[in-house]
């Protein structure tokens, strides 16, 4: 499952935000409420964080929950230079581990290509920082580089060697590998995506999300049989993956 668009909408374009107040509205019109003040360390630029995200509908009902779907969202502050990432970095660097807040993001602040950007209303979400850590190079990024230079086989061998011989020197987060797989799909590098998402599934066999993502890659390749099998597995493991069932039925 690709959650990058939702995640971007949920926590981006924040602008300057002071978290000492319990609630307020930024200059851009984003409403926020601090639900829980964290007691752990605040992330610094260059460090990494794990967060949980809940997306709420207009009635306050949870429509999306990364916790219910079984994974943490992970990213590194200061890694990206686009305006959205910079705004996210500003926000997270002012929070502490254990912080939780509610935000209401106006549709008008979304990127122009998003259909909702022309509508009135808000995207409502609850964000919680669950961990802060020093950054490590992502093994999946090295996989992509090696695959382009030396082929998928060499990339797989290198990845597995790092797991065995240097597991503390590189990061192997499910979220990162999943995101790298979807980036490969977007770049039309379907075989690279399948290889990455297969590794992710092998590393995290109890995650329904790894099966759903692998199914998306097989669907992009045109392998309906493997796509259906993985969609079915994702839905069986976690009935909240209703999108997996819907995609399987459309094949």
One Martini backbone bead per residue (centre of mass of N, CA, C, O) as a GRO file, in nm:
protein
  251
    1UNK     BB    1   0.093   0.038   0.025
    2UNK     BB    2   0.047   0.373  -0.066
    3UNK     BB    3   0.109   0.661   0.172
    4UNK     BB    4   0.242   0.927   0.071
    5UNK     BB    5   0.010   1.124   0.015
    6UNK     BB    6  -0.120   1.119   0.290
    7UNK     BB    7   0.129   1.197   0.451
    8UNK     BB    8   0.176   1.467   0.314
    9UNK     BB    9  -0.103   1.588   0.388
   10UNK     BB   10  -0.084   1.549   0.707
   11UNK     BB   11   0.236   1.703   0.752
   12UNK     BB   12   0.228   1.947   0.558
   13UNK     BB   13   0.254   2.277   0.522
   14UNK     BB   14   0.294   2.422   0.813
   15UNK     BB   15   0.510   2.592   0.910
   16UNK     BB   16   0.521   2.790   1.163
   17UNK     BB   17   0.532   2.619   1.491
   18UNK     BB   18   0.401   2.646   1.816
   19UNK     BB   19   0.397   2.401   2.095
   20UNK     BB   20   0.317   2.553   2.366
   21UNK     BB   21   0.050   2.548   2.274
   22UNK     BB   22  -0.256   2.369   2.260
   23UNK     BB   23  -0.365   2.582   2.042
   24UNK     BB   24  -0.418   2.675   1.685
   25UNK     BB   25  -0.316   2.901   1.409
   26UNK     BB   26  -0.174   2.940   1.129
   27UNK     BB   27  -0.104   3.146   0.868
   28UNK     BB   28  -0.215   2.912   0.662
   29UNK     BB   29  -0.471   2.766   0.842
   30UNK     BB   30  -0.364   2.566   1.044
   31UNK     BB   31  -0.493   2.345   1.271
   32UNK     BB   32  -0.406   2.291   1.625
   33UNK     BB   33  -0.355   2.016   1.871
   34UNK     BB   34  -0.232   1.930   2.177
   35UNK     BB   35  -0.257   1.608   2.327
   36UNK     BB   36   0.065   1.542   2.374
   37UNK     BB   37   0.346   1.571   2.567
   38UNK     BB   38   0.656   1.505   2.538
   39UNK     BB   39   0.962   1.345   2.711
   40UNK     BB   40   1.154   1.317   2.499
   41UNK     BB   41   1.340   1.363   2.245
   42UNK     BB   42   1.433   1.589   2.006
   43UNK     BB   43   1.471   1.619   1.686
   44UNK     BB   44   1.729   1.646   1.459
   45UNK     BB   45   1.900   1.727   1.213
   46UNK     BB   46   1.953   1.399   1.064
   47UNK     BB   47   1.748   1.256   1.201
   48UNK     BB   48   1.520   1.002   1.308
   49UNK     BB   49   1.173   0.894   1.267
   50UNK     BB   50   0.883   0.764   1.428
   51UNK     BB   51   0.539   0.726   1.317
   52UNK     BB   52   0.192   0.789   1.376
   53UNK     BB   53  -0.117   0.766   1.176
   54UNK     BB   54  -0.434   0.944   1.165
   55UNK     BB   55  -0.728   0.946   0.972
   56UNK     BB   56  -1.005   1.167   0.950
   57UNK     BB   57  -1.320   1.232   0.931
   58UNK     BB   58  -1.590   1.453   0.964
   59UNK     BB   59  -1.677   1.272   1.237
   60UNK     BB   60  -1.393   1.134   1.361
   61UNK     BB   61  -1.333   0.892   1.202
   62UNK     BB   62  -1.124   0.636   1.132
   63UNK     BB   63  -0.967   0.576   0.810
   64UNK     BB   64  -0.658   0.586   0.903
   65UNK     BB   65  -0.401   0.342   1.027
   66UNK     BB   66  -0.083   0.252   1.082
   67UNK     BB   67  -0.123   0.066   1.326
   68UNK     BB   68  -0.347  -0.119   1.206
   69UNK     BB   69  -0.149  -0.188   0.953
   70UNK     BB   70   0.151  -0.249   1.094
   71UNK     BB   71   0.316   0.042   1.083
   72UNK     BB   72   0.582   0.255   1.051
   73UNK     BB   73   0.678   0.583   1.002
   74UNK     BB   74   0.972   0.687   0.813
   75UNK     BB   75   1.222   0.954   0.868
   76UNK     BB   76   1.446   1.218   0.763
   77UNK     BB   77   1.577   1.499   0.867
   78UNK     BB   78   1.692   1.689   0.587
   79UNK     BB   79   1.692   1.508   0.319
   80UNK     BB   80   1.490   1.702   0.195
   81UNK     BB   81   1.423   2.014  -0.020
   82UNK     BB   82   1.142   2.045  -0.025
   83UNK     BB   83   0.887   2.227   0.107
   84UNK     BB   84   0.743   1.997   0.249
   85UNK     BB   85   0.986   1.879   0.408
   86UNK     BB   86   1.066   2.139   0.554
   87UNK     BB   87   0.805   2.167   0.714
   88UNK     BB   88   0.823   1.897   0.857
   89UNK     BB   89   1.094   1.951   1.000
   90UNK     BB   90   1.001   2.188   1.172
   91UNK     BB   91   0.790   2.039   1.330
   92UNK     BB   92   0.957   1.790   1.446
   93UNK     BB   93   1.187   1.968   1.591
   94UNK     BB   94   0.956   2.067   1.818
   95UNK     BB   95   0.933   1.786   1.909
   96UNK     BB   96   0.870   1.486   2.098
   97UNK     BB   97   0.887   1.203   2.228
   98UNK     BB   98   0.533   1.133   2.254
   99UNK     BB   99   0.400   1.314   2.075
  100UNK     BB  100   0.061   1.454   2.024
  101UNK     BB  101  -0.146   1.557   1.740
  102UNK     BB  102  -0.380   1.777   1.595
  103UNK     BB  103  -0.485   1.832   1.250
  104UNK     BB  104  -0.600   2.097   1.014
  105UNK     BB  105  -0.591   2.076   0.664
  106UNK     BB  106  -0.624   2.262   0.410
  107UNK     BB  107  -0.690   2.203   0.085
  108UNK     BB  108  -0.544   2.469  -0.023
  109UNK     BB  109  -0.243   2.346   0.063
  110UNK     BB  110  -0.227   2.168  -0.154
  111UNK     BB  111  -0.124   2.053  -0.421
  112UNK     BB  112  -0.232   2.142  -0.734
  113UNK     BB  113  -0.269   1.830  -0.835
  114UNK     BB  114  -0.476   1.811  -0.622
  115UNK     BB  115  -0.813   1.796  -0.627
  116UNK     BB  116  -0.864   1.916  -0.328
  117UNK     BB  117  -0.735   2.209  -0.365
  118UNK     BB  118  -1.033   2.329  -0.472
  119UNK     BB  119  -1.147   2.283  -0.197
  120UNK     BB  120  -1.332   2.276   0.088
  121UNK     BB  121  -1.156   2.210   0.384
  122UNK     BB  122  -1.023   1.916   0.566
  123UNK     BB  123  -0.741   1.748   0.692
  124UNK     BB  124  -0.755   1.502   0.941
  125UNK     BB  125  -0.504   1.444   1.202
  126UNK     BB  126  -0.290   1.212   1.386
  127UNK     BB  127   0.026   1.263   1.550
  128UNK     BB  128   0.308   1.037   1.644
  129UNK     BB  129   0.600   1.013   1.827
  130UNK     BB  130   0.792   0.705   1.890
  131UNK     BB  131   1.085   0.787   1.764
  132UNK     BB  132   1.444   0.854   1.812
  133UNK     BB  133   1.732   0.867   1.581
  134UNK     BB  134   2.004   0.790   1.434
  135UNK     BB  135   2.141   0.790   1.134
  136UNK     BB  136   2.125   0.569   0.850
  137UNK     BB  137   2.184   0.397   0.593
  138UNK     BB  138   1.992   0.276   0.337
  139UNK     BB  139   1.974  -0.029   0.192
  140UNK     BB  140   1.772   0.039  -0.041
  141UNK     BB  141   1.942   0.257  -0.179
  142UNK     BB  142   2.177   0.068  -0.251
  143UNK     BB  143   2.015  -0.126  -0.420
  144UNK     BB  144   1.940   0.071  -0.648
  145UNK     BB  145   2.229   0.142  -0.732
  146UNK     BB  146   2.326  -0.150  -0.794
  147UNK     BB  147   2.108  -0.227  -1.000
  148UNK     BB  148   2.197  -0.009  -1.212
  149UNK     BB  149   2.504  -0.108  -1.235
  150UNK     BB  150   2.482  -0.460  -1.176
  151UNK     BB  151   2.209  -0.555  -1.090
  152UNK     BB  152   1.985  -0.741  -0.910
  153UNK     BB  153   2.163  -0.971  -0.809
  154UNK     BB  154   2.379  -0.790  -0.674
  155UNK     BB  155   2.182  -0.640  -0.486
  156UNK     BB  156   2.083  -0.885  -0.327
  157UNK     BB  157   2.357  -0.980  -0.220
  158UNK     BB  158   2.430  -0.718  -0.072
  159UNK     BB  159   2.187  -0.698   0.116
  160UNK     BB  160   2.231  -0.974   0.262
  161UNK     BB  161   2.517  -0.907   0.364
  162UNK     BB  162   2.433  -0.670   0.544
  163UNK     BB  163   2.245  -0.825   0.728
  164UNK     BB  164   2.474  -1.020   0.831
  165UNK     BB  165   2.746  -0.813   0.870
  166UNK     BB  166   2.576  -0.499   0.895
  167UNK     BB  167   2.298  -0.428   1.069
  168UNK     BB  168   2.403  -0.151   1.228
  169UNK     BB  169   2.494   0.027   0.963
  170UNK     BB  170   2.195  -0.020   0.867
  171UNK     BB  171   1.878   0.028   0.737
  172UNK     BB  172   1.551  -0.186   0.764
  173UNK     BB  173   1.283  -0.048   0.688
  174UNK     BB  174   0.977  -0.105   0.576
  175UNK     BB  175   0.903   0.179   0.473
  176UNK     BB  176   1.153   0.225   0.293
  177UNK     BB  177   1.126  -0.020   0.107
  178UNK     BB  178   0.844   0.045   0.011
  179UNK     BB  179   0.909   0.325  -0.111
  180UNK     BB  180   1.126   0.223  -0.310
  181UNK     BB  181   0.935   0.041  -0.469
  182UNK     BB  182   0.743   0.272  -0.570
  183UNK     BB  183   0.957   0.436  -0.714
  184UNK     BB  184   1.019   0.215  -0.919
  185UNK     BB  185   0.737   0.205  -1.040
  186UNK     BB  186   0.727   0.506  -1.132
  187UNK     BB  187   1.000   0.437  -1.315
  188UNK     BB  188   0.944   0.149  -1.454
  189UNK     BB  189   1.094  -0.059  -1.235
  190UNK     BB  190   0.956  -0.348  -1.178
  191UNK     BB  191   1.182  -0.554  -1.103
  192UNK     BB  192   1.296  -0.388  -0.872
  193UNK     BB  193   1.039  -0.378  -0.706
  194UNK     BB  194   1.001  -0.681  -0.667
  195UNK     BB  195   1.268  -0.732  -0.522
  196UNK     BB  196   1.224  -0.540  -0.283
  197UNK     BB  197   0.935  -0.647  -0.191
  198UNK     BB  198   1.037  -0.932  -0.136
  199UNK     BB  199   1.235  -0.861   0.086
  200UNK     BB  200   1.027  -0.731   0.271
  201UNK     BB  201   0.852  -0.986   0.303
  202UNK     BB  202   1.080  -1.160   0.427
  203UNK     BB  203   1.135  -0.967   0.676
  204UNK     BB  204   0.791  -0.910   0.690
  205UNK     BB  205   0.564  -1.165   0.715
  206UNK     BB  206   0.352  -1.009   0.931
  207UNK     BB  207   0.290  -0.804   0.696
  208UNK     BB  208   0.036  -0.705   0.498
  209UNK     BB  209   0.173  -0.476   0.336
  210UNK     BB  210   0.385  -0.650   0.179
  211UNK     BB  211   0.171  -0.799   0.008
  212UNK     BB  212   0.029  -0.559  -0.123
  213UNK     BB  213   0.281  -0.436  -0.261
  214UNK     BB  214   0.361  -0.684  -0.424
  215UNK     BB  215   0.097  -0.695  -0.581
  216UNK     BB  216   0.132  -0.427  -0.727
  217UNK     BB  217   0.383  -0.516  -0.884
  218UNK     BB  218   0.255  -0.757  -1.033
  219UNK     BB  219   0.034  -0.591  -1.168
  220UNK     BB  220   0.233  -0.411  -1.331
  221UNK     BB  221   0.348  -0.672  -1.488
  222UNK     BB  222   0.083  -0.880  -1.532
  223UNK     BB  223   0.066  -1.079  -1.272
  224UNK     BB  224  -0.227  -1.192  -1.161
  225UNK     BB  225  -0.175  -1.440  -0.985
  226UNK     BB  226   0.027  -1.308  -0.781
  227UNK     BB  227  -0.146  -1.069  -0.708
  228UNK     BB  228  -0.389  -1.221  -0.588
  229UNK     BB  229  -0.236  -1.382  -0.371
  230UNK     BB  230  -0.134  -1.124  -0.214
  231UNK     BB  231  -0.400  -0.986  -0.162
  232UNK     BB  232  -0.528  -1.220  -0.007
  233UNK     BB  233  -0.317  -1.231   0.219
  234UNK     BB  234  -0.356  -0.947   0.329
  235UNK     BB  235  -0.661  -0.978   0.401
  236UNK     BB  236  -0.631  -1.225   0.587
  237UNK     BB  237  -0.437  -1.087   0.795
  238UNK     BB  238  -0.603  -0.795   0.732
  239UNK     BB  239  -0.927  -0.678   0.706
  240UNK     BB  240  -0.839  -0.364   0.674
  241UNK     BB  241  -0.750  -0.453   0.375
  242UNK     BB  242  -0.977  -0.363   0.154
  243UNK     BB  243  -0.809  -0.281  -0.096
  244UNK     BB  244  -0.709  -0.563  -0.164
  245UNK     BB  245  -0.983  -0.683  -0.234
  246UNK     BB  246  -1.057  -0.481  -0.456
  247UNK     BB  247  -0.810  -0.534  -0.642
  248UNK     BB  248  -0.859  -0.837  -0.682
  249UNK     BB  249  -1.150  -0.806  -0.814
  250UNK     BB  250  -1.034  -0.636  -1.073
  251UNK     BB  251  -0.849  -0.869  -1.212
   0.00000   0.00000   0.00000
